[in-house]
Amino acid sequence: MEEYEAMLLTDRNKRWIPLMAQQAASKPTFFAVGAAHLGGPAGVLALLRQQGYQVKPVL
C-alpha cells in the first residue's frame, strides 16, 4: 500500500502546491480536497504552511 500512498497522496499533494499558489495569487480562492490529503508532514496543510501560507479552517 505504501507505493499507492505515495502515488495517490504524497506525490499528488506536492504537485498541487505550486498550482494552488498560482491560483491563489491571482484571486481569492477556496480549495476543497479530500480528508486524506490534509494531514501529516506531506499533507496539503503542512506543505502550504512550509511555503509560508496561513491556513485556517472555515467555520
BALOBA-1460 file (C-alpha; in Angstrom, 3 decimals):
// residues 59
<rec num="1" residu="m" x="0.000" y="0.000" z="0.000"/>
<rec num="2" residu="e" x="2.928" y="2.380" z="0.561"/>
<rec num="3" residu="e" x="3.603" y="2.730" z="-3.165"/>
<rec num="4" residu="y" x="-0.030" y="3.664" z="-3.705"/>
<rec num="5" residu="e" x="0.024" y="6.113" z="-0.816"/>
<rec num="6" residu="a" x="2.940" y="7.906" z="-2.421"/>
<rec num="7" residu="m" x="1.290" y="7.905" z="-5.820"/>
<rec num="8" residu="l" x="-2.226" y="8.843" z="-4.693"/>
<rec num="9" residu="l" x="-1.474" y="11.175" z="-1.798"/>
<rec num="10" residu="t" x="2.097" y="12.375" z="-1.253"/>
<rec num="11" residu="d" x="3.132" y="12.932" z="-4.867"/>
<rec num="12" residu="r" x="-0.225" y="14.430" z="-5.767"/>
<rec num="13" residu="n" x="-0.075" y="16.838" z="-2.807"/>
<rec num="14" residu="k" x="3.376" y="18.016" z="-3.838"/>
<rec num="15" residu="r" x="2.174" y="18.675" z="-7.401"/>
<rec num="16" residu="w" x="-0.854" y="20.603" z="-6.140"/>
<rec num="17" residu="i" x="1.053" y="23.185" z="-4.075"/>
<rec num="18" residu="p" x="2.506" y="25.197" z="-6.997"/>
<rec num="19" residu="l" x="-0.862" y="25.070" z="-8.765"/>
<rec num="20" residu="m" x="-2.661" y="26.266" z="-5.652"/>
<rec num="21" residu="a" x="-0.135" y="29.065" z="-5.187"/>
<rec num="22" residu="q" x="-0.629" y="30.194" z="-8.773"/>
<rec num="23" residu="q" x="-4.412" y="30.217" z="-8.440"/>
<rec num="24" residu="a" x="-4.397" y="31.968" z="-5.063"/>
<rec num="25" residu="a" x="-2.031" y="34.683" z="-6.336"/>
<rec num="26" residu="s" x="-4.488" y="35.853" z="-8.973"/>
<rec num="27" residu="k" x="-7.701" y="35.975" z="-6.907"/>
<rec num="28" residu="p" x="-9.251" y="34.878" z="-3.610"/>
<rec num="29" residu="t" x="-9.651" y="31.130" z="-3.862"/>
<rec num="30" residu="f" x="-11.303" y="28.310" z="-1.913"/>
<rec num="31" residu="f" x="-9.706" y="24.874" z="-2.266"/>
<rec num="32" residu="a" x="-11.527" y="21.694" z="-1.298"/>
<rec num="33" residu="v" x="-9.591" y="18.445" z="-1.066"/>
<rec num="34" residu="g" x="-10.376" y="15.026" z="0.334"/>
<rec num="35" residu="a" x="-9.652" y="14.485" z="4.017"/>
<rec num="36" residu="a" x="-6.841" y="12.010" z="3.307"/>
<rec num="37" residu="h" x="-4.863" y="14.831" z="1.626"/>
<rec num="38" residu="l" x="-4.912" y="17.142" z="4.653"/>
<rec num="39" residu="g" x="-2.900" y="15.579" z="7.469"/>
<rec num="40" residu="g" x="0.659" y="14.511" z="8.085"/>
<rec num="41" residu="p" x="4.029" y="16.008" z="7.186"/>
<rec num="42" residu="a" x="3.326" y="15.614" z="3.449"/>
<rec num="43" residu="g" x="-0.298" y="16.736" z="3.690"/>
<rec num="44" residu="v" x="-1.611" y="19.780" z="1.877"/>
<rec num="45" residu="l" x="-1.881" y="21.792" z="5.108"/>
<rec num="46" residu="a" x="1.743" y="21.172" z="6.104"/>
<rec num="47" residu="l" x="3.039" y="21.793" z="2.587"/>
<rec num="48" residu="l" x="1.175" y="25.101" z="2.327"/>
<rec num="49" residu="r" x="2.467" y="26.193" z="5.738"/>
<rec num="50" residu="q" x="6.020" y="25.313" z="4.641"/>
<rec num="51" residu="q" x="5.525" y="27.727" z="1.734"/>
<rec num="52" residu="g" x="4.550" y="30.482" z="4.173"/>
<rec num="53" residu="y" x="0.773" y="30.356" z="3.784"/>
<rec num="54" residu="q" x="-1.507" y="30.858" z="6.748"/>
<rec num="55" residu="v" x="-4.038" y="28.025" z="6.752"/>
<rec num="56" residu="k" x="-7.273" y="28.448" z="8.704"/>
<rec num="57" residu="p" x="-10.378" y="26.278" z="8.973"/>
<rec num="58" residu="v" x="-13.645" y="27.605" z="7.628"/>
<rec num="59" residu="l" x="-16.174" y="27.721" z="10.456"/>
